[in-house]
Each structure stands twice: as C-alpha cells, then as structure tokens.
C-alpha cells in the first residue's frame, strides 16, 4: 500500500451554493481543503463586496464544529461593475478575484458580461489593484461547435485580453483542451489555469458509455482523448501555472435527470483522492503537492498551508447518492471505487 503526505491542499475553483445545499456539501470540501476560491454565481449573483462578505459569513456559519476552512470570495463581473468596487474588494481582505462569465455560458450566468469591451475601466482597476480575473473560457456564439468553444474563446477573447492588459493576472478556469494548455504554458507567470479531476480522468466517450450519462455532463464539456492526455501532461509537469480547481458543482438528481439537465459534476466527496489517482497513473505522485498545495497559493500571493494531509492507495466505494438538503445528488463514481482515500 502506497502512502503519501502532502501540505494540506486548496481548491481554487469551487461551487458551494447556499442555504441547505451549502450546509450539505461544505463538509466534503472542509475535510480535505484548507481554503477554496468560492464561485459567485448564486441567484442573485454575488456582484458586490457587501454581498461577498455576507456570503462568506454564511459559509463560515455552515462549517461543521471544529472544521478549519477559509472561504476565499469572488465577485461576479457584469456589464455594470464599477471600478470603485474593485478597490473595495481588494481592501476587504476577503475578496480575492473577479469572475468573468460570458452571458449565458453556463449555470447561473445570465447576468454575465455581454461584451468584455464594456468592462475596460473595471479591468484597468483590476490591473491597478492586482485583482485576478477568473475566466469561464467559452464563447457563446451559437454557430460555434460546442467542442470548439474553448479554442475559439482563446483566439477571440483571451489572447487579445492578455495582450491589451499586460499587467492583469488571469486564470483560465477548468481548461479542457490542448490549445488551452499550450496557451497558458506560453503566456508566462501572469496567466494560470485550474484543471479539474474529471477533465483529467474522462474523455467525451464517457458521456455516451452505454447511453447518455447526465451526471457526466459539465461545461466546458468533456473533450477528445488527445485533449485529456494533454491536460494530464500539463497538470503533472510541475509547471506552477497549473493548479487544482475541482469545479465541484452540486445539482439535485432531478435537475440532472431531466429533458434539459444542468451542467456540473460533483467531485468534492473525493476532491483530492481523484487527483491522486491521476498523478499515480502518470508516475508523478512527487508532483501532486506542487499542483494541489503550492502553485495556487503562489499565484494568489497567499502563504502555503502549515498542516498536512495523508493519502493511502486503498480503494473505497462511493455512495450511490448523497443528501443535498431535501434532495439527493449523484457524485462522480457513484457506486464505483476510488483508488485512494484519506488516511
């Protein structure tokens, strides 16, 4: 049995929801991660520092007794976000980034940005105050094939954005393609990427294994095997521009198993264990700590955590479903095994 001890990791892209749903899923993350960048796409969205601080208080109140976990808050960028809001967010000490959703790109993104040109004053303020921009890297043009939306986003939006705002720090979240990995690698230290466990483990074939698999539908959608292999190569390379972001996205079973199901995969129940599988299969367990525990902290200018976490190479079976308030959710690998577990 292999055993590995690493600095306690952080999750640099997480959906926690709110209310009873927040209380249901937060313990899974708090058991594994010391900190997490918390997404702001609630209903209504978290568009101001005041709303972010209120949401942070609700997250802290929902923690299990004795849990040690710090939520790192984000603002939801809109066409109307004021530059003064960036200064307020930075001075709060609790808001660590601003999230850019192209309007209509994913779950609860209807209030997102319709044209990034409208946000120029805000982007200049972010550049000035050192506030990172987190991007959902897909175009919403209906004429672009769903499997090409990330590649086209890089060409049309991300490359011009990083060329124009040379001091802006950018995280391309949940990358899914070889083109994204290559762009981030070439861009230098001010551009980074989070990589999910499910995009490292699964190709788009998994969506259709024996039929439509709604619980494997996410955005950006799973891509070809060649892209998955490129992501594994980037994540396990030791390059500090790539770090852990689960994009764990809880949805009730009935909202996934319907005629128009929600996008999102719940992985917080095995949020570090699934990555250990990937790194072990790649022969790169010695690089897991950098990817999970050091690179993200370095990018955000935060200290590395002072405690550790130990993983054992010992299979365990994932429950068929998990309580989600009054509902149930289906986690990744439901009814099947994960090869690593918390000690």
C-alpha positions as CSV (number, residue, x, y, z in Angstrom):
1,X,0.0,0.0,0.0
2,X,1.4,3.4,-1.0
3,X,1.1,6.3,1.3
4,X,1.8,10.0,0.5
5,X,1.7,13.0,2.9
6,X,1.4,16.5,1.3
7,X,0.9,20.0,2.5
8,X,-2.8,20.4,3.0
9,X,-4.3,21.4,-0.4
10,X,-6.5,24.2,-1.6
11,X,-9.3,24.2,-4.1
12,X,-9.0,27.1,-6.5
13,X,-12.4,26.7,-8.1
14,X,-15.5,25.6,-6.1
15,X,-19.3,25.9,-6.2
16,X,-20.9,25.8,-2.7
17,X,-24.4,27.0,-3.5
18,X,-26.3,28.5,-0.5
19,X,-28.8,27.6,2.3
20,X,-29.5,23.9,2.9
21,X,-27.5,23.0,-0.1
22,X,-24.4,24.8,1.2
23,X,-24.7,23.0,4.5
24,X,-25.0,19.7,2.7
25,X,-21.8,19.9,0.6
26,X,-19.4,22.1,2.6
27,X,-18.2,19.3,4.9
28,X,-16.8,17.4,2.0
29,X,-14.6,20.3,1.0
30,X,-13.7,21.4,4.5
31,X,-12.5,17.8,5.3
32,X,-9.9,18.0,2.5
33,X,-9.0,21.6,1.7
34,X,-7.8,24.4,3.8
35,X,-9.1,27.1,1.5
36,X,-11.2,27.4,-1.6
37,X,-12.0,30.1,-4.2
38,X,-15.8,30.2,-3.9
39,X,-17.7,30.9,-7.1
40,X,-20.2,33.9,-7.1
41,X,-22.9,32.5,-9.5
42,X,-25.7,32.3,-6.9
43,X,-29.2,33.6,-7.5
44,X,-29.0,36.6,-7.3
45,X,-25.2,36.7,-8.1
46,X,-22.6,38.0,-5.8
47,X,-21.8,41.3,-7.5
48,X,-20.6,43.5,-4.7
49,X,-18.1,43.3,-1.8
50,X,-21.0,43.6,0.6
51,X,-22.7,40.6,-0.9
52,X,-19.5,38.7,-0.9
53,X,-18.9,39.3,2.8
54,X,-22.4,38.3,3.6
55,X,-22.0,35.1,1.7
56,X,-18.7,34.4,3.4
57,X,-20.4,34.7,6.8
58,X,-23.0,32.1,5.7
59,X,-20.2,29.8,4.6
60,X,-18.4,30.1,7.9
61,X,-21.6,29.6,9.8
62,X,-22.3,26.4,7.9
63,X,-19.0,24.8,8.8
64,X,-19.1,21.6,10.9
65,X,-17.9,22.1,14.5
66,X,-14.1,22.1,14.7
67,X,-13.6,22.4,11.0
68,X,-10.7,24.7,9.8
69,X,-11.5,26.1,6.4
70,X,-11.2,29.6,4.8
71,X,-13.5,30.6,2.0
72,X,-11.8,33.0,-0.5
73,X,-14.6,35.1,-2.0
74,X,-15.1,36.3,-5.6
75,X,-17.2,38.9,-7.3
76,X,-19.4,38.3,-10.3
77,X,-18.4,40.6,-13.2
78,X,-21.3,42.3,-15.0
79,X,-21.5,45.0,-17.7
80,X,-22.2,47.4,-14.9
81,X,-19.5,46.6,-12.4
82,X,-17.9,49.8,-11.2
83,X,-14.1,50.3,-10.9
84,X,-14.6,51.5,-7.3
85,X,-16.0,48.1,-6.4
86,X,-12.6,46.6,-7.2
87,X,-10.9,48.9,-4.7
88,X,-13.4,48.0,-2.1
89,X,-13.0,44.3,-2.8
90,X,-9.2,44.5,-2.5
91,X,-9.3,46.5,0.7
92,X,-11.8,44.0,2.3
93,X,-9.1,41.3,2.5
94,X,-11.7,38.6,1.9
95,X,-12.4,39.0,-1.8
96,X,-9.5,37.5,-3.9
97,X,-10.7,37.6,-7.5
98,X,-13.4,38.6,-10.0
99,X,-15.2,36.0,-12.1
100,X,-16.0,36.6,-15.8
101,X,-18.9,34.6,-17.2
102,X,-19.8,35.3,-20.8
103,X,-23.6,35.8,-20.5
104,X,-25.4,32.5,-21.0
105,X,-22.2,30.4,-21.0
106,X,-23.0,28.1,-18.0
107,X,-25.1,27.7,-14.8
108,X,-26.5,31.0,-13.5
109,X,-24.5,33.1,-16.0
110,X,-27.5,35.0,-17.4
111,X,-26.2,38.2,-15.6
112,X,-22.8,37.8,-17.0
113,X,-20.8,40.0,-19.4
114,X,-22.4,40.6,-22.8
115,X,-19.3,42.4,-24.3
116,X,-16.0,42.5,-22.5
117,X,-15.3,45.9,-24.1
118,X,-17.8,47.3,-21.7
119,X,-15.6,46.3,-18.8
120,X,-12.4,48.1,-19.8
121,X,-12.5,50.6,-16.8
122,X,-13.0,47.6,-14.4
123,X,-10.2,45.6,-16.0
124,X,-7.9,48.6,-15.7
125,X,-8.8,48.8,-12.0
126,X,-8.1,45.1,-11.5
127,X,-4.8,45.6,-13.2
128,X,-4.0,48.5,-10.8
129,X,-5.1,46.7,-7.7
130,X,-3.6,43.3,-8.6
131,X,-7.0,41.6,-8.6
132,X,-7.0,38.4,-10.7
133,X,-9.6,37.8,-13.4
134,X,-11.1,34.3,-13.5
135,X,-12.5,33.4,-16.9
136,X,-15.0,30.8,-18.0
137,X,-13.2,30.3,-21.3
138,X,-16.0,29.6,-23.8
139,X,-17.7,31.7,-26.4
140,X,-21.5,31.8,-26.6
141,X,-21.8,32.2,-30.3
142,X,-24.4,29.6,-31.3
143,X,-22.7,29.0,-34.6
144,X,-19.5,27.7,-32.9
145,X,-19.5,23.9,-32.3
146,X,-19.8,23.1,-28.6
147,X,-16.4,21.2,-28.7
148,X,-14.7,24.3,-30.2
149,X,-16.0,26.9,-27.8
150,X,-12.8,27.0,-25.7
151,X,-10.4,27.1,-28.6
152,X,-12.4,29.9,-30.2
153,X,-12.5,31.8,-26.9
154,X,-8.7,31.8,-26.7
155,X,-8.5,33.2,-30.2
156,X,-11.2,35.8,-30.0
157,X,-11.1,36.8,-26.3
158,X,-8.3,35.6,-24.2
159,X,-5.3,36.3,-26.5
160,X,-6.5,39.9,-27.2
161,X,-7.3,40.4,-23.5
162,X,-3.9,39.4,-22.2
163,X,-2.2,41.4,-24.9
164,X,-4.1,44.5,-24.1
165,X,-3.9,44.3,-20.3
166,X,-0.3,43.3,-19.8
167,X,-0.4,43.7,-16.0
168,X,-3.6,41.8,-15.5
169,X,-3.4,38.4,-13.8
170,X,-5.7,35.9,-15.4
171,X,-6.8,32.3,-14.5
172,X,-8.4,30.3,-17.3
173,X,-10.6,28.0,-15.3
174,X,-11.3,24.3,-15.8
175,X,-9.3,24.1,-19.1
176,X,-10.3,21.2,-21.3
177,X,-8.1,21.4,-24.5
178,X,-4.6,21.0,-25.7
179,X,-4.8,24.6,-27.1
180,X,-5.6,25.9,-23.6
181,X,-2.7,24.1,-22.0
182,X,-0.4,25.4,-24.7
183,X,-1.6,29.0,-24.4
184,X,-1.1,29.0,-20.6
185,X,2.3,27.4,-20.9
186,X,3.4,30.1,-23.4
187,X,1.8,33.0,-21.6
188,X,4.2,33.2,-18.6
189,X,3.5,33.5,-14.9
190,X,0.7,36.1,-15.0
191,X,-1.6,33.6,-16.7
192,X,-2.6,30.4,-15.0
193,X,-5.1,27.6,-15.3
194,X,-7.1,25.4,-13.0
195,X,-7.7,21.8,-14.0
196,X,-10.5,19.6,-12.8
197,X,-10.2,15.9,-11.8
198,X,-13.0,14.9,-14.1
199,X,-11.3,16.5,-17.2
200,X,-8.1,14.7,-16.2
201,X,-9.9,11.3,-15.8
202,X,-12.6,11.4,-18.6
203,X,-12.8,12.0,-22.3
204,X,-16.1,12.7,-24.1
205,X,-16.6,9.0,-24.8
206,X,-17.6,8.6,-21.1
207,X,-20.7,10.8,-21.8
208,X,-22.1,8.1,-24.0
209,X,-20.9,4.9,-22.3
210,X,-24.0,2.6,-22.7
211,X,-26.3,5.6,-23.2
212,X,-26.4,9.3,-22.2
213,X,-24.8,9.9,-18.9
214,X,-26.3,13.1,-17.5
215,X,-24.2,13.1,-14.4
216,X,-21.0,13.4,-16.6
217,X,-22.4,16.4,-18.4
218,X,-20.5,19.6,-17.5
219,X,-19.4,22.8,-19.1
220,X,-16.9,23.1,-20.6
221,X,-18.0,19.7,-22.0
222,X,-15.6,16.7,-21.9
223,X,-13.3,16.6,-24.9
224,X,-11.4,14.1,-27.0
225,X,-8.9,11.7,-25.5
226,X,-6.0,13.6,-27.1
227,X,-7.0,16.7,-25.1
228,X,-7.4,14.7,-21.9
229,X,-3.8,13.4,-22.3
230,X,-2.6,17.0,-22.9
231,X,-4.2,18.1,-19.7
232,X,-2.6,15.3,-17.7
233,X,0.8,16.2,-19.2
234,X,0.3,19.9,-18.2
235,X,-1.0,19.1,-14.7
236,X,1.7,16.6,-13.8
237,X,4.5,18.7,-15.4
238,X,5.5,20.6,-12.3
239,X,4.7,23.9,-14.2
240,X,3.4,26.3,-11.5
241,X,1.0,27.9,-13.9
242,X,-1.3,24.9,-13.5
243,X,-3.1,24.1,-10.2
244,X,-6.0,22.3,-8.6
245,X,-9.6,23.5,-9.1
246,X,-12.2,20.9,-8.7
247,X,-15.1,22.9,-10.2
248,X,-17.2,20.6,-8.0
249,X,-20.8,21.7,-8.9
250,X,-23.6,20.1,-6.9
251,X,-27.0,19.7,-8.6
252,X,-30.0,17.7,-7.3
253,X,-30.6,14.4,-9.1
254,X,-33.9,15.5,-10.6
255,X,-32.3,18.6,-12.2
256,X,-29.7,16.4,-13.9
257,X,-32.0,13.5,-14.9
258,X,-34.5,15.6,-17.0
259,X,-35.2,16.7,-20.5
260,X,-32.8,19.6,-20.2
261,X,-30.3,18.7,-17.5
262,X,-27.9,21.1,-15.6
263,X,-24.2,21.2,-16.3
264,X,-21.9,20.2,-13.5
265,X,-20.2,17.3,-11.8
266,X,-20.0,16.8,-8.1
267,X,-16.5,15.7,-7.0
268,X,-16.0,17.3,-3.6
269,X,-16.6,13.9,-1.9
270,X,-13.2,12.8,-3.3
271,X,-11.8,16.2,-4.1
272,X,-8.1,15.3,-3.6
273,X,-8.3,11.5,-3.9
274,X,-9.3,11.6,-7.6
275,X,-6.2,13.8,-8.4
276,X,-4.0,11.2,-6.5
277,X,-5.3,8.6,-9.0
278,X,-4.3,10.8,-11.9
279,X,-0.8,11.6,-10.6
280,X,-0.2,8.0,-9.6
281,X,-1.2,6.7,-13.0
282,X,1.2,9.3,-14.6
283,X,4.0,8.3,-12.3
284,X,4.1,11.8,-10.9
285,X,3.0,11.5,-7.2
286,X,6.0,13.5,-6.3
287,X,4.5,16.5,-8.1
288,X,1.0,16.3,-6.6
289,X,1.9,18.6,-3.7
290,X,3.0,21.3,-6.0
291,X,-0.1,21.1,-8.1
292,X,-2.5,20.8,-5.2
293,X,-0.9,22.7,-2.4
294,X,1.7,25.2,-3.6
295,X,1.1,26.6,-7.2
296,X,-2.3,28.2,-6.4
297,X,-1.1,29.9,-3.2
298,X,1.9,31.2,-5.1
299,X,-0.3,32.7,-7.9
300,X,-2.6,34.4,-5.4
301,X,0.2,35.6,-3.2
302,X,-1.0,33.6,-0.2
303,X,1.1,31.6,2.3
304,X,1.3,27.8,1.8
305,X,-0.8,26.0,4.5
306,X,1.0,24.9,7.6
307,X,-0.6,21.5,8.1
308,X,-0.5,18.3,6.1
309,X,-2.9,15.6,4.7
310,X,-2.1,11.9,4.2
311,X,-3.5,9.7,1.4
312,X,-3.4,5.9,1.2
313,X,-3.7,3.9,-2.0
314,X,-6.7,1.9,-0.8
315,X,-9.9,1.6,-2.8
316,X,-13.3,2.6,-1.3
317,X,-16.8,2.6,-2.8
318,X,-18.6,5.9,-3.5
319,X,-22.2,6.1,-2.3
320,X,-24.9,5.9,-4.9
321,X,-26.1,9.3,-3.9
322,X,-25.6,11.9,-1.2
323,X,-28.0,14.1,0.8
324,X,-28.4,17.5,-0.7
325,X,-30.8,19.3,1.6
326,X,-34.2,17.9,0.9
327,X,-32.9,16.4,-2.3
328,X,-30.2,13.9,-3.3
329,X,-27.2,14.4,-5.6
330,X,-25.2,11.8,-7.6
331,X,-21.5,12.1,-7.1
332,X,-18.8,11.2,-9.6
333,X,-18.1,7.4,-9.5
334,X,-21.4,6.7,-7.7
335,X,-21.5,3.0,-6.8
336,X,-17.9,2.5,-8.1
337,X,-14.5,2.8,-6.5
338,X,-11.9,5.5,-6.0
339,X,-8.4,4.1,-5.7
340,X,-7.1,6.5,-3.0
341,X,-8.5,7.5,0.4
342,X,-7.8,9.9,3.2
343,X,-5.8,8.3,6.0
